[in-house]
Amino acid sequence: MDSVVVSEVTLVEDENCNELYRTTLEFNANGILESKTDLNSQTQISETKYFYDTGQIRTDQKTKSFEVIESTSFDENGNIVPATLDNIAVARGGIKGWYEYLSKELVYPTSARKSGEEGTVYIMFIVNEIGKIIEVYSLNSEPISPDLVEEALRVMKAYPYYFTPATFNGKTVEDYFRIPIRFTLSD
């Protein structure tokens, strides 16, 4: 499998610069579209379409806060086939355990706090077949404090537990996640 080399992110924001929607396109090393994700930032419902190299839809999946709520898979001729993704990878303690880990371990960088820097670091990470986080990337296309990015990456890479791995037709597989980590100073 080719690794993803390009992610294009398009944001729609309201007049106060709050994110409303996000579209992410991911391309493989040959420039072929692998997936398209549309996220409603208000509801945290996303729809991801995964594609064959021919451009035909392989899987159309809806999730809410990392939980699969609907999934339809297609063969290369466009016929519906049994769902291919049985379960997405799940952090220890589920979504609650994941957020507890992040809130406990994330430290606002002193230099960013002193200079009043805020922002959202968009992270992509891969959970491998045994449930270990193996790759962590920042997906930010807009300028953001390097200290905020460094802290978000540090916390992700330091996750000490294994996820329950994703399954595909009953076999464990890699799973890809994209999450926002927000740094906001309170008054």
C-alpha positions as a Markdown table, in Angstrom:
| # | Residue | x | y | z |
|---|---|---|---|---|
| 1 | Met | 0.0 | 0.0 | 0.0 |
| 2 | Asp | 1.4 | 3.4 | -0.9 |
| 3 | Ser | 1.6 | 5.9 | 1.9 |
| 4 | Val | -0.4 | 9.1 | 1.8 |
| 5 | Val | 1.8 | 11.9 | 0.8 |
| 6 | Val | -0.6 | 14.8 | 0.3 |
| 7 | Ser | -3.5 | 15.9 | 2.4 |
| 8 | Glu | -5.5 | 18.9 | 1.3 |
| 9 | Val | -7.7 | 20.5 | 4.0 |
| 10 | Thr | -10.5 | 23.1 | 3.2 |
| 11 | Leu | -12.1 | 24.8 | 6.2 |
| 12 | Val | -15.4 | 26.8 | 6.3 |
| 13 | Glu | -15.6 | 29.2 | 9.3 |
| 14 | Asp | -18.2 | 31.5 | 10.6 |
| 15 | Glu | -17.6 | 35.3 | 11.0 |
| 16 | Asn | -15.9 | 34.6 | 14.4 |
| 17 | Cys | -13.4 | 32.2 | 12.8 |
| 18 | Asn | -15.0 | 29.2 | 14.4 |
| 19 | Glu | -14.7 | 26.1 | 12.3 |
| 20 | Leu | -18.0 | 24.9 | 10.8 |
| 21 | Tyr | -17.0 | 22.4 | 8.3 |
| 22 | Arg | -13.8 | 20.7 | 7.1 |
| 23 | Thr | -13.1 | 18.7 | 3.9 |
| 24 | Thr | -9.9 | 16.6 | 3.8 |
| 25 | Leu | -8.7 | 15.0 | 0.6 |
| 26 | Glu | -5.9 | 12.4 | 0.9 |
| 27 | Phe | -3.8 | 11.3 | -2.1 |
| 28 | Asn | -1.4 | 8.4 | -2.4 |
| 29 | Ala | 2.2 | 8.7 | -3.7 |
| 30 | Asn | 0.9 | 8.5 | -7.3 |
| 31 | Gly | -1.4 | 11.4 | -6.8 |
| 32 | Ile | -4.5 | 9.3 | -6.8 |
| 33 | Leu | -7.3 | 10.3 | -4.5 |
| 34 | Glu | -7.6 | 7.7 | -1.7 |
| 35 | Ser | -10.2 | 9.3 | 0.5 |
| 36 | Lys | -12.4 | 12.4 | 1.0 |
| 37 | Thr | -13.7 | 13.3 | 4.5 |
| 38 | Asp | -16.4 | 15.9 | 5.1 |
| 39 | Leu | -16.7 | 16.9 | 8.8 |
| 40 | Asn | -19.4 | 18.9 | 10.4 |
| 41 | Ser | -17.4 | 20.5 | 13.2 |
| 42 | Gln | -20.6 | 21.4 | 15.2 |
| 43 | Thr | -22.0 | 17.8 | 15.3 |
| 44 | Gln | -18.7 | 15.9 | 15.0 |
| 45 | Ile | -20.3 | 13.8 | 12.3 |
| 46 | Ser | -18.1 | 13.0 | 9.4 |
| 47 | Glu | -18.6 | 11.2 | 6.2 |
| 48 | Thr | -15.5 | 9.5 | 4.6 |
| 49 | Lys | -15.5 | 8.1 | 1.1 |
| 50 | Tyr | -12.6 | 5.7 | 0.3 |
| 51 | Phe | -11.8 | 5.1 | -3.3 |
| 52 | Tyr | -10.3 | 2.4 | -5.5 |
| 53 | Asp | -7.4 | 3.6 | -7.8 |
| 54 | Thr | -10.0 | 3.8 | -10.6 |
| 55 | Gly | -11.9 | 6.5 | -8.7 |
| 56 | Gln | -14.8 | 4.3 | -7.9 |
| 57 | Ile | -16.1 | 4.5 | -4.3 |
| 58 | Arg | -14.8 | 1.5 | -2.2 |
| 59 | Thr | -16.4 | 2.5 | 1.2 |
| 60 | Asp | -18.8 | 5.3 | 2.3 |
| 61 | Gln | -18.6 | 5.6 | 6.1 |
| 62 | Lys | -20.2 | 8.0 | 8.6 |
| 63 | Thr | -18.8 | 8.4 | 12.1 |
| 64 | Lys | -19.6 | 10.5 | 15.1 |
| 65 | Ser | -16.8 | 11.2 | 17.6 |
| 66 | Phe | -14.8 | 8.2 | 16.3 |
| 67 | Glu | -17.8 | 5.8 | 16.5 |
| 68 | Val | -19.0 | 4.3 | 13.1 |
| 69 | Ile | -22.7 | 5.0 | 12.7 |
| 70 | Glu | -23.1 | 3.8 | 9.1 |
| 71 | Ser | -20.9 | 2.1 | 6.6 |
| 72 | Thr | -21.5 | 0.8 | 3.0 |
| 73 | Ser | -18.9 | -0.9 | 0.9 |
| 74 | Phe | -18.8 | -1.4 | -2.8 |
| 75 | Asp | -17.0 | -3.7 | -5.2 |
| 76 | Glu | -15.1 | -2.2 | -8.2 |
| 77 | Asn | -18.2 | -2.3 | -10.3 |
| 78 | Gly | -20.2 | -0.2 | -7.8 |
| 79 | Asn | -22.3 | -3.1 | -6.4 |
| 80 | Ile | -22.9 | -3.0 | -2.6 |
| 81 | Val | -20.9 | -5.7 | -0.8 |
| 82 | Pro | -20.9 | -6.6 | 2.9 |
| 83 | Ala | -19.4 | -3.9 | 5.1 |
| 84 | Thr | -15.6 | -4.3 | 5.0 |
| 85 | Leu | -14.8 | -2.3 | 8.2 |
| 86 | Asp | -16.1 | -4.2 | 11.2 |
| 87 | Asn | -14.8 | -1.8 | 13.9 |
| 88 | Ile | -12.6 | 1.2 | 14.1 |
| 89 | Ala | -9.7 | 1.2 | 16.5 |
| 90 | Val | -10.7 | 2.2 | 20.1 |
| 91 | Ala | -8.5 | 3.8 | 22.7 |
| 92 | Arg | -8.3 | 2.3 | 26.2 |
| 93 | Gly | -11.4 | 3.4 | 28.0 |
| 94 | Gly | -13.1 | 4.4 | 24.8 |
| 95 | Ile | -13.7 | 8.0 | 23.8 |
| 96 | Lys | -14.0 | 9.0 | 27.5 |
| 97 | Gly | -10.6 | 7.4 | 28.3 |
| 98 | Trp | -9.0 | 9.1 | 25.3 |
| 99 | Tyr | -10.2 | 12.5 | 26.3 |
| 100 | Glu | -9.1 | 11.9 | 29.9 |
| 101 | Tyr | -5.6 | 11.0 | 28.7 |
| 102 | Leu | -5.4 | 14.2 | 26.6 |
| 103 | Ser | -6.7 | 16.5 | 29.3 |
| 104 | Lys | -4.4 | 15.0 | 31.9 |
| 105 | Glu | -1.2 | 15.0 | 29.7 |
| 106 | Leu | -1.5 | 18.0 | 27.5 |
| 107 | Val | 0.5 | 21.0 | 28.8 |
| 108 | Tyr | 0.1 | 24.5 | 27.4 |
| 109 | Pro | 3.7 | 25.4 | 26.4 |
| 110 | Thr | 5.0 | 28.2 | 28.6 |
| 111 | Ser | 6.4 | 30.2 | 25.7 |
| 112 | Ala | 3.1 | 30.1 | 23.8 |
| 113 | Arg | 1.2 | 31.1 | 26.9 |
| 114 | Lys | 3.5 | 34.0 | 27.5 |
| 115 | Ser | 3.2 | 35.3 | 23.9 |
| 116 | Gly | -0.6 | 34.7 | 23.9 |
| 117 | Glu | -0.5 | 32.1 | 21.2 |
| 118 | Glu | -3.6 | 30.0 | 20.6 |
| 119 | Gly | -4.7 | 27.7 | 17.9 |
| 120 | Thr | -5.8 | 24.2 | 16.8 |
| 121 | Val | -3.3 | 21.6 | 15.9 |
| 122 | Tyr | -4.7 | 19.0 | 13.5 |
| 123 | Ile | -3.1 | 15.6 | 14.0 |
| 124 | Met | -3.3 | 12.5 | 11.9 |
| 125 | Phe | -2.1 | 9.3 | 13.4 |
| 126 | Ile | -2.1 | 5.6 | 12.5 |
| 127 | Val | -3.0 | 2.8 | 14.8 |
| 128 | Asn | -1.4 | -0.4 | 13.6 |
| 129 | Glu | -2.7 | -4.0 | 13.6 |
| 130 | Ile | -1.8 | -4.6 | 17.2 |
| 131 | Gly | -3.2 | -1.3 | 18.4 |
| 132 | Lys | -0.1 | 0.8 | 18.8 |
| 133 | Ile | 0.2 | 4.3 | 17.5 |
| 134 | Ile | 2.9 | 4.1 | 14.9 |
| 135 | Glu | 2.9 | 7.4 | 13.0 |
| 136 | Val | 1.9 | 10.9 | 14.0 |
| 137 | Tyr | 1.7 | 13.9 | 11.8 |
| 138 | Ser | 0.6 | 17.5 | 12.0 |
| 139 | Leu | -1.8 | 18.4 | 9.1 |
| 140 | Asn | -1.9 | 22.2 | 9.7 |
| 141 | Ser | -2.0 | 24.1 | 6.5 |
| 142 | Glu | -2.2 | 27.5 | 8.2 |
| 143 | Pro | 0.6 | 29.0 | 10.3 |
| 144 | Ile | 0.5 | 28.0 | 14.0 |
| 145 | Ser | 3.0 | 28.2 | 16.8 |
| 146 | Pro | 5.6 | 25.5 | 16.5 |
| 147 | Asp | 5.5 | 25.1 | 20.3 |
| 148 | Leu | 1.8 | 24.1 | 20.1 |
| 149 | Val | 2.5 | 21.6 | 17.3 |
| 150 | Glu | 5.4 | 20.1 | 19.2 |
| 151 | Glu | 3.3 | 19.7 | 22.4 |
| 152 | Ala | 0.4 | 18.1 | 20.5 |
| 153 | Leu | 2.8 | 15.7 | 18.8 |
| 154 | Arg | 4.5 | 14.9 | 22.1 |
| 155 | Val | 1.3 | 13.9 | 23.8 |
| 156 | Met | 0.2 | 11.7 | 20.9 |
| 157 | Lys | 3.5 | 9.9 | 20.6 |
| 158 | Ala | 3.6 | 9.4 | 24.4 |
| 159 | Tyr | 0.3 | 7.6 | 24.6 |
| 160 | Pro | 1.2 | 4.6 | 26.8 |
| 161 | Tyr | -1.6 | 2.2 | 26.0 |
| 162 | Tyr | -2.6 | 0.1 | 23.1 |
| 163 | Phe | -5.9 | 0.7 | 21.2 |
| 164 | Thr | -8.2 | -2.2 | 20.5 |
| 165 | Pro | -7.3 | -2.6 | 16.8 |
| 166 | Ala | -9.6 | -2.0 | 13.9 |
| 167 | Thr | -11.0 | -5.0 | 12.1 |
| 168 | Phe | -11.6 | -5.5 | 8.4 |
| 169 | Asn | -13.6 | -8.7 | 7.5 |
| 170 | Gly | -12.7 | -10.1 | 10.9 |
| 171 | Lys | -8.9 | -9.4 | 10.6 |
| 172 | Thr | -7.1 | -6.6 | 12.5 |
| 173 | Val | -5.9 | -3.8 | 10.2 |
| 174 | Glu | -4.3 | -0.3 | 10.4 |
| 175 | Asp | -6.7 | 2.6 | 11.1 |
| 176 | Tyr | -6.2 | 6.3 | 10.4 |
| 177 | Phe | -7.4 | 9.1 | 12.7 |
| 178 | Arg | -7.6 | 12.8 | 12.3 |
| 179 | Ile | -8.2 | 14.9 | 15.4 |
| 180 | Pro | -8.1 | 18.5 | 16.4 |
| 181 | Ile | -6.1 | 19.5 | 19.6 |
| 182 | Arg | -7.2 | 23.0 | 20.7 |
| 183 | Phe | -5.0 | 25.3 | 22.7 |
| 184 | Thr | -7.1 | 28.2 | 24.1 |
| 185 | Leu | -6.1 | 30.7 | 26.8 |
| 186 | Ser | -8.8 | 31.6 | 29.3 |
| 187 | Asp | -9.1 | 35.2 | 30.6 |
